[in-house]
């Protein structure tokens, strides 16, 4: 449990550093906004790590409650992160990024929940 908490905290710090980077390069491929995919993946990993890091008493049927709590936390984190970017040169708030963040968090938490139900070690 301790290792999972350290991993989640380090990943969260990494996310904060990424979003504090002034004037980041644009990441697009043939018009496809890779930044949205990047947001999705980064937040999916964070949700998965948080799921592993947070102790949750109860039976396996409480998995949905745990997933919803993680997604709600990540949604709040995403809103705060987008607001924080308003003060970073070359960055701005983007509702599309927030949508990608929350979508990624939902997928990450669901994957962690499904994997956790199948494996006692997760």
Phi, psi and omega in degrees: 000318182297317180298319179297322178292320178296317179299316180296319179293318179295318178295320177297319176296320177300315178300317180298318178297317179300317183279352176264000182287113180289142176049058180290156177291149178284135179243097179226149177229111180050045178084348179279124182285091179296341179296328178292318176297321178297314177302313181304309183293317181298318180283332175295317178296316180298318179295318178299315179295320178295320179302317179290331187276340186261122176287141183219107180287143178130178182278173181300333181293347177276006180303319181298319178299318179296316178300313181296322178296318179294314180296318177298318178297316180292327177295316177297315178302315179298319178296317179295321179295315179296322177295316179303324183292341177300333183263002181260125180304133179081002179245160176205161176292143180214116181295332177295322176296317179298318177299317178295321178299309183292321177298315178297319179298319180296315180294315180300316180292320178295317178298316178297320179295317179293316179295323180293327179286334182270342183226127179289339183276348183278000000 
